Amino acid sequence: MFIIPAIDIIEGKCVRLTQGDYEQKKVYNEDPLEVAKTFEDAGIQRLHLVDLDGAKAKKIINYKVLERIAAHTNLRIDFGGGLKSEKDLHIAFESGAQQITGGTIAVKDPDVFLAWLEQYGAEKIILGADFKEGNIAVSGWQEGSDRELFEFLQSYFTKGIRYTISTDVSKDGLLQGSAVETYEKIREELPELNLIASGGITTLDEVERLAQIDCYGAIIGKAIYEGHISLKELEKFN
C-alpha cells in the first residue's frame, strides 16, 4: 500500500481544512515545496496535491505550485481541485501531474469525464468519490448529491475507471478515525478497483488495517502535520 501525503493549497500555501470548511483553515507552511521535499526525504513516493482555490473557482489556479514540486522532486503527483475543462487537464499534465482526480465533474458532467478517461486512459484519471452519509458530495464538499457511493463506484468501474480516491467528508480533518468499514465493503464488492482511502486517518493502527484489506493507497494529511503519525513510522510501508 502506498502512503500518499496530502498537500492542500490556498493562495500558494500548504493548508488543511476541517470537513472541507474554508472557514476552518490552518496554514502549515508558506512553501509547499519544502513540505514535499520533507516527504520525499522520508522515502515517500507519491503525493496528493489539491488546489482548493481551484475547487472554489471551478478552474485550475495553483498550477505553479504543481510545477515547482514536479520540477524539484521525483514524487508521483496526483492533482485535483476544480478541474472542469480540457484546458485544465492540459495545464495539469503539462505542469507535471502524473494523474488527475475528477470528482464533481464525474457527477455533474459525466460525458466530459468519460471523454477524459477515453483520451488519457485509466492510469491517468482517478475518480474522486467523496461521500457523506452514504451519498457522493461535490463542489469542494459544499453540496450533496443523489448518487449513492457504491452505485457510483460500480457505474464508473464498468465504464473503465480503475483508480478511486474515496473520502468520508464527515471524518476529514477531525483526527477521529476513518471509514474503514466502508473501505472494507468497497474492497469486497470491487476487488479490482484500486482504492485510495482518505479522510480522518489518525493512527498507525488504522494505516495497518487499511493495508491489511489491500487498499492501493492511504492519503494522510492532518495526522502527519499534527504529529499523530510520524514519517518515520510510515517508512515500513514505502
C-alpha positions in Angstrom: 0.0 0.0 0.0 1.3 3.4 -0.9 1.4 6.1 1.7 0.2 9.3 0.0 0.6 12.5 2.0 -1.8 15.3 1.1 -0.8 18.9 0.4 -3.8 21.2 0.1 -3.2 24.7 -1.4 -4.8 28.0 -0.8 -3.1 31.2 -2.1 0.1 29.1 -2.7 0.4 27.9 0.9 0.1 24.5 2.4 -3.1 24.4 4.5 -5.6 21.9 6.0 -9.3 22.4 6.3 -11.7 20.6 8.6 -14.6 18.8 6.8 -13.9 20.9 3.7 -14.8 24.1 5.5 -12.8 27.0 4.1 -13.5 29.0 7.4 -11.6 26.3 9.3 -8.3 26.8 7.6 -4.9 26.2 9.2 -1.7 27.2 7.4 1.1 24.7 8.0 3.8 26.1 5.7 4.1 29.0 3.4 6.1 26.9 1.0 4.5 23.6 -0.2 7.8 22.6 -2.0 9.5 22.5 1.3 6.8 20.2 2.7 7.0 18.0 -0.4 10.8 17.7 -0.1 10.4 16.6 3.5 8.1 13.8 2.4 10.5 12.7 -0.4 13.4 12.7 2.1 11.4 10.3 4.3 11.0 7.8 1.4 7.6 8.8 0.3 7.0 8.2 -3.4 3.6 9.7 -4.1 1.8 13.0 -3.3 -1.9 14.1 -3.3 -2.0 17.8 -4.3 -5.3 19.6 -4.1 -5.9 23.1 -5.5 -8.5 24.4 -3.0 -8.7 27.8 -4.7 -9.3 25.9 -8.0 -12.1 23.9 -6.3 -13.8 27.1 -5.4 -13.2 28.9 -8.7 -14.1 25.7 -10.8 -10.8 26.0 -12.8 -7.2 25.3 -12.2 -5.5 28.1 -10.1 -2.4 26.8 -8.3 -0.7 25.0 -11.2 2.6 26.9 -10.5 2.8 25.1 -7.1 2.4 21.8 -9.0 5.0 22.9 -11.5 7.6 23.6 -8.7 7.0 20.4 -6.8 7.2 18.3 -10.0 10.4 20.1 -11.2 12.2 19.8 -7.8 11.1 16.3 -6.6 10.6 12.9 -8.0 7.3 12.4 -6.3 4.5 10.9 -8.4 1.7 13.6 -8.1 -2.0 13.2 -8.4 -3.6 16.6 -8.8 -7.2 17.7 -8.2 -9.4 20.6 -7.3 -11.7 22.3 -9.8 -10.6 20.6 -13.0 -13.5 21.2 -15.3 -12.2 21.5 -18.9 -9.8 20.0 -21.4 -7.6 23.2 -20.9 -7.4 22.5 -17.1 -6.3 18.9 -17.8 -3.7 20.0 -20.3 -2.3 22.6 -17.8 -2.2 19.9 -15.0 -0.4 17.3 -17.1 2.0 19.9 -18.6 2.8 21.2 -15.1 3.9 17.7 -14.0 0.9 15.8 -12.7 1.0 12.0 -13.4 -2.6 11.6 -12.6 -5.6 13.9 -12.1 -8.6 13.4 -9.9 -12.1 14.4 -11.1 -15.0 14.3 -8.6 -17.6 17.0 -9.2 -17.2 16.7 -13.0 -17.9 13.0 -12.8 -21.3 13.7 -11.2 -22.3 16.9 -13.0 -20.8 16.3 -16.5 -20.1 12.6 -16.8 -19.8 12.8 -20.6 -16.8 15.1 -20.3 -15.3 12.9 -17.5 -15.7 9.8 -19.7 -14.1 11.6 -22.6 -11.1 12.4 -20.4 -10.9 8.7 -19.5 -11.0 7.7 -23.1 -8.4 10.2 -24.2 -5.9 9.8 -21.3 -6.5 6.2 -20.2 -7.4 4.6 -16.9 -3.8 5.1 -15.5 -4.1 8.8 -15.7 -7.7 9.5 -14.5 -8.7 9.0 -10.8 -12.4 9.0 -9.9 -13.0 11.3 -6.9 -15.7 9.5 -4.9 -16.1 11.7 -1.8 -19.1 10.8 0.3 -21.2 12.0 3.2 -23.8 9.8 4.9 -23.5 7.3 2.0 -24.0 9.8 -0.9 -21.5 11.5 -3.1 -20.5 15.0 -2.1 -19.5 17.6 -4.8 -18.2 21.1 -5.3 -15.5 21.0 -2.7 -17.9 19.1 -0.5 -20.2 22.2 -0.3 -23.0 20.2 -2.0 -24.6 16.8 -1.7 -25.9 14.7 -4.5 -28.4 11.9 -5.0 -25.7 9.5 -6.2 -25.2 6.6 -3.7 -21.5 5.7 -3.1 -21.5 2.1 -4.2 -23.7 2.6 -7.2 -21.5 5.5 -8.3 -18.3 3.4 -8.0 -19.8 0.4 -9.7 -21.1 2.5 -12.5 -17.7 4.1 -13.3 -15.9 0.8 -12.8 -18.0 -0.8 -15.6 -17.0 2.3 -17.8 -13.3 1.7 -17.3 -12.2 3.5 -14.1 -9.6 1.7 -12.2 -8.5 4.2 -9.6 -10.6 6.0 -7.0 -9.9 8.3 -4.1 -12.8 7.9 -1.6 -13.0 10.4 1.3 -15.5 10.4 4.1 -16.3 14.1 4.3 -17.8 13.7 7.8 -14.5 12.4 9.1 -12.0 14.5 7.2 -9.7 16.7 9.3 -11.2 15.7 12.6 -8.5 13.2 13.7 -11.2 10.8 15.0 -10.6 7.9 12.6 -11.5 6.9 9.1 -14.4 5.0 7.4 -12.5 1.6 7.5 -15.7 -0.4 7.4 -16.8 1.4 4.2 -13.5 0.7 2.6 -13.7 -3.0 3.6 -17.0 -3.1 1.8 -15.7 -1.4 -1.3 -12.8 -3.9 -1.4 -15.2 -6.8 -1.1 -17.6 -5.5 -3.8 -15.0 -4.2 -6.2 -11.7 -6.0 -5.6 -10.2 -5.0 -8.9 -10.7 -1.2 -8.2 -7.5 0.5 -6.9 -9.0 2.1 -3.8 -7.2 5.0 -2.2 -8.6 5.6 1.3 -8.8 9.2 2.5 -10.3 11.2 5.4 -9.7 11.1 9.1 -6.8 8.6 9.2 -5.3 9.3 12.6 -3.3 6.3 13.9 -0.7 3.8 12.7 -3.1 1.0 13.6 -5.6 2.4 11.1 -3.0 2.6 8.4 -2.1 -1.1 9.1 -5.7 -2.1 8.9 -6.1 -0.3 5.5 -3.0 -2.2 4.3 -4.5 -5.5 5.5 -7.6 -5.0 3.4 -5.3 -4.3 0.5 -6.1 -0.7 -0.2 -4.0 0.6 -3.0 -3.1 3.8 -1.1 -3.9 5.8 2.0 -4.0 9.6 1.9 -2.8 11.1 5.2 -2.9 14.8 5.9 -3.5 16.4 9.3 -2.3 13.3 11.2 1.2 13.9 9.8 1.1 17.7 10.2 -0.2 17.5 13.8 2.3 14.7 14.8 -0.2 11.9 15.4 1.7 9.7 12.8 5.4 10.3 12.1 7.0 9.9 8.7 9.5 7.6 10.4 6.6 5.3 11.4 5.4 5.2 7.9 8.7 4.1 6.4 7.8 0.4 6.5 5.0 1.0 4.0 7.3 2.7 1.4 
